[in-house]
Amino acid sequence: MAVKALGSWVRAVDARDAGALLRLHRELWIDHDLRGGMPAAREDTVWTAYGGVLERQLSHRDGRRAPTGPFEGKLGHLVAELEGRVVGQVEVYLDRFGFHARTPHIAELRSLIVTQDARGHGLGGALVREAAASSRARAGDVTLVSAEVLARNEALAFYDRLGFRTLERLSALSAPVARTPGISVRTARPGDAGELTMIDHRTRQRRWSWGDPRFDPPSTSVGADLVRLIADGIALDDAQRGSEPGRAREEIIARDATGRLVASAYFVTSPLGAPFAPVIRAEVARLAADPDDEASVAGAFAVVGEAFERASAFGARELLVRTPFLDPIGANLAELPGARHFSWILAAPAGTILRRSTKP
């Protein structure tokens, strides 16, 4: 589907757009860098090479995408034209984090930008609405659209007008985290899977109570199949450790003085390539702890502190910590010395977005 109005046109991307996309990506990622996002490359040679990658990707895409829409597999890509010139774009990645009938498909918006001199025509809203409509047409009515927005970005008001609300926060830590005596931390082993399953189950229950609908509803009981799945995941992470420079995936656990498992954190690192500067991104992608349990809170700080030390050993300049927006542990981590608000994860049902209008 394509939308045309008032001299503007939103349509699926194609191979002729490579040059325009290169200009848009360069403007977007350098702007994000200046706002406190991941550092972007500045060298012309890097961007020229990245432009060649875009050209190859789009040529490949033209031969594979559905002819009546913007999707190639799970990835959709739309551009906005104004008076015949490509001035905006958005990518959307469609996924689902579960199998329950109530679990929505997630249409994750990526790289949304309208170039500076073309703003004020409603093109940003048109891109988001077309991404929502295309995603819902592909995945069904139960589709939730999500976006990550830097904390230092006036686009937060734009998303608010479209009906988005905040589900998660990402905090960037640049200083060591103090630990409470009596808490021990280490990398998880397959034998920890049973306890990890229970703490993860309770964390999912809290996320649901805090209004995050992206995952399967928590079940009433924990089965042996889930325990085996977590044990297999730990074994796989262990087998792959050190296989790629700068890349890690590992579960870190904390136990109190009695030996009780009180918190866990899934720690990941990856080296960034073009169009970013060659840096290591390090993140706690999942923090599991009980905010009403004093030992569990101490364990949460301990596993984050351990993750920070491991991130530093990999050469990362900061550790990003992802937590539910309503989680008091995440709010306290965001106030630590050396911490800053990095970004927010926002979401809205596709139907809500399509009912809303945005001001230019």
N, C-alpha and C positions, 0 to 999 in steps of 0.2 A: 504494500500500500504506500502511496505517496500523498502528501498534503500540499496544496498550493493555495496561497492567499496573499493579497496585498504585495505582489511583486516578489514573494518569497516562495521557496520550494524545499520541502523536506523529502528526501528519497534515500534509497539504498545506495551505499557506496559502490563505485566501480573503478576500473583500472585508470581511467582518465583523471582521478582525483589524487593521485600520489603526490604531486607537487604541492597541492593545496594542503593536504594532510601533514606534510612535512613542516610547512610554515606554522600550521595550527599547533602541532605537537611541540615545536620549539617554543612558541609563545606560552603554551600551557605549562610545560615543565620548568621553564626558567622562572615563570611567575610563581609556581608552587615552591620552588627553591627559595625565592626571596621571601615567601610567607612562612618559611620554617619547615617545608616539606623535605623530601629526600633530595640531595644535591644533584643538579642537572649538569650535563656536560656543556662546556662553553666553546670548545674547539670546532671550527668549521669542518675540519676533516671528519670528526665523529658524526656530525649531522649529515654530511654528504653520504657517508657509508650507511647511516640509518635510512636515508632516503632510498637507497638501493634496496634495502630490506623491504621497505614499504611497497616499492614497485613490484617486487617478486611476490609478496604476499597478496597484493590485489590482483595480479594477473592469475595467480593460482585460484584465488577466491572466485573470480568471474566464471571459471569453469566448473565450480562445485556448488555455489549457493543456490537455494531455491529460487526459481525465476520470478516468482510472484511476491517475494519478500526479502527482508534484509538479512536473514539468518543463513549461516553456513554451520550446520551442526548446532552446537550450543551458543555460538557467537554471532551476534547481530551487530551491524555497523550502519549508521545513518549519517548523512551530511545535510547541511542546510545551505541553500543558495539564496542570495539576495541580488536581484537584478543581474542574474547570470553568473555570479561569482560565488564560489564555495567559501563561506565565511564561518561555518561552524560544523561540529561533528560530535557524535557520542557513540561509544561502543557499549554493548549490553551483553552480559554473560548470564545464561540461563541455567540454573541448577536447582537441585532439591536435596534437602538434608534430612531425608527420612522417607517413610512409605505410608504413614497413616493418612487416611482420607482428609483429615483436617490440616495436614502439614502443607504449607503453600510451596509453589515453585518460587524461587528467588531470582528476580531479574536485576542483576547487579550493574548499575551504571558505571562506566569507566571513561575517563578522559573527556568529560563533557567540557566544551569550550565554544564560545562565540567570540570571534576576534574583536578587539577593543573598539575599532571604528564601525562595527556593525551592530553594536548593542543598542537597545531601546526599541527594537522592532518585534519583540516577543519571540525571537527565534529559539532562545534557550528553553522556554516553556514548550514550544512546538516540538523540539527534539525530544524532550522528556515525555510528552504526551504520546508521540508516535512510537517511542521505545516501549511505553507501557501498553499501548494498543497492540503492537506487533507481538510482544511477549505474551499477552493474554490470549491472543488469537492462536499462538503456537502451543501454549501450556495449559490453557483453560482459565476459568473464572477465578480460581483460587491462586492468584499471582500477586506476590508482594515485590515492589520495586525498592531497591536499596541503593545507597550512595555513601561514599566516604567523603567528608568535607573537612578541610583543614580548619583548625580552631580560629586562625587569623584569616577569615575569609567572609566577606559580606554576602557570599552566596547562601549563607545559612538562612537569611531572610527570604530569599528566592524559594528555597525548598519548603520553608514554612508555609508560604502562600499556596504551594501545591499540595499541602496536607501531610507532609512528612513529619515524623516525630523521632526523637533520639532513642536508640536502643543500646548503643555501646559508646564507650569512650576509649581512646588510645592516649596514654600518657607516655611521654618520653623522659627517661631517667638518664642523667649524665653524671651522677655521683653514687658512690657505694651506699648500700642500704644497711642500716644497723640491724643486728640480730639479737634476739632474746636468748640469754643463756638457757641451756637445757633442751634446746631444739637442735636436732641433728638432721642433716640433709644429704642426699645422695641420688644417683641416677636409679630409676626404677628397674627392677628385675622381673622376669615373668612370674615369679612367685608372689609378687605384690599385686597381681591382677585382681584378686578377689576384693581386697580392701579398696583398690582404685575404682573398681566398678561401683562400690557402694558410695564413695565420696562423689563420684561423677553423677550418680543417680540423684543424690540429694541436691547437687548443684543445678541439674536440669529442672528439678522441681522448683527451686528458687527462681530460676530464669522465667519459668512459666508464671509464677506468682507475680513477677515484676513486669509481666506483659510483653515478653519476647516470644512471638509465635513462629519463629523460623524453623524450629526443630520439632521432631515427633513429640507428642505429649509424653510425660514420664509414665512408665508403666507402674502397676501396683506392686510388682515384684521384680527381682533381678534374677535372670536365669543363667544357667551354666554356659549357654551359647555365647552370651555377651562377655562373660569372664574369659572364655577361650579366645574370643576375638581380640580383647584388650591384651591378653598375654601374647598372642601372635604378633600384634602391632609392636609391642615392646621388643620382642625377639628380632623382628625385621629391622627396627631402628638400630638395634645393637649390631646386627650383621652389616649394615650399611655405614656404620660410623667410620669416618676418615676416608671414605671412598672418593669424595669430591672436595677439593680445597675450598675452605670458606663456608661449607655447607654442613649443617647439623640438624638433627631432629631427635629429641630425646625428652622423656618424661622425668622431671625432677620431683622427688617426694620429700616431705618433712615428717619427722616423728617427734613426739614429745618425750619427756623424761621416762614415761612409763612404757614407751615403745609403740604407742598408738599412732597410726597414720592420721595426721591432722590436716594436711594440705598437699596439693600437687600443682605443678605448672608444666605445660607443654612448651618447650623452648625450641625455637627454630631460627636458623640463620641461613642467609643466602647472599652470594655476591651479586650485585646489580650490574647489568650491562647497559649499553646504549639504549635510550638516550640519557641515561643517568651517568654521573661520575662513577668511577670504579670504587665503590664502597661496599661495606658489608651491612646488610639490614638484619638486625637481630630483634626478635619479638617473643614475648610470652603470649602465645596465641590462645591459651585457655588456662585460667586460674581457678582452681577448685578449692574452696575453703568456706567454713561456716562463720558468718559475721557475728553470730551470737555466742560463739565459743572462743573464749580468750586464748586458749592454746592454739586453736585453729587460725586465729588472726595472726598470732606470732609466727605460726608455721608459714602463712602466706607471705609475710615479709621475709622470712628466711629463704624460701624458694626463689622469690624475686631477687633477693640479694645474691644468691648463688648464680642465678641466670645472668645477673649483671656482670659478675666476675668472669663467667664463661664468655659472655659477649665481648668483654674487653680483651680477653685472650685471643679471640678471633679477629680483633682489630676494629670492631664496631665502635663508633663514637658515642652511640646512645643505645639504650634498650627500650623498645616500645612494649608497653603492657596493655593488653586488651581486656577490658572488664565490662560487665553490664552497667548501664548508666546509673541504675538505682542501687548498685552494690556499694555499701559504705566502705568496704575494703578498698575498692578502686578509687573512691573519692579521697580516702586518706593517702593512698599512694601518690595521687596527683598533687598533694600538698607537701611532699617530702622536699628537703633541700636539693636543689639541682634538677627538680622535676618541672615539666611544662606540659600544658595541654597541647597535644599534637593534632588530633582529629576526632571527629564524631562520626558514628555510623548511624545513618538516618534511614527510615523506611516508611512506605505508605502502600496501601492496597492499590493495584492498578485502577480499579474502579473509582477510587477516591480521586486519583490524579486526573482521570478523564472527566470528572465532574467539576473540577476546579478550573479557574482561569488565573493567569498571572498578569500583573501589570507590566508594561514594557520596562 
